[in-house]
């Protein structure tokens, strides 16, 4: 897996810009918010009530892993 739940949201978005729609469609529309700079994917998903495993799978599908 290229993307793991302990990676920061901004790290993923910066390295893999194609993941932005996956975050947005999952309900994490706060890519530009301050929390995205220090929260990891798991923390962000929990804050929004999102299944982190499904999100990670969707993100990795986009990047081809």
Secondary structure by P-SEA (a helix, b strand, c coil): ccccccccaaaaaaacccaaaaaaaaccccccccccccccaaaaaaaaccaaaaaaaaaaaaacc
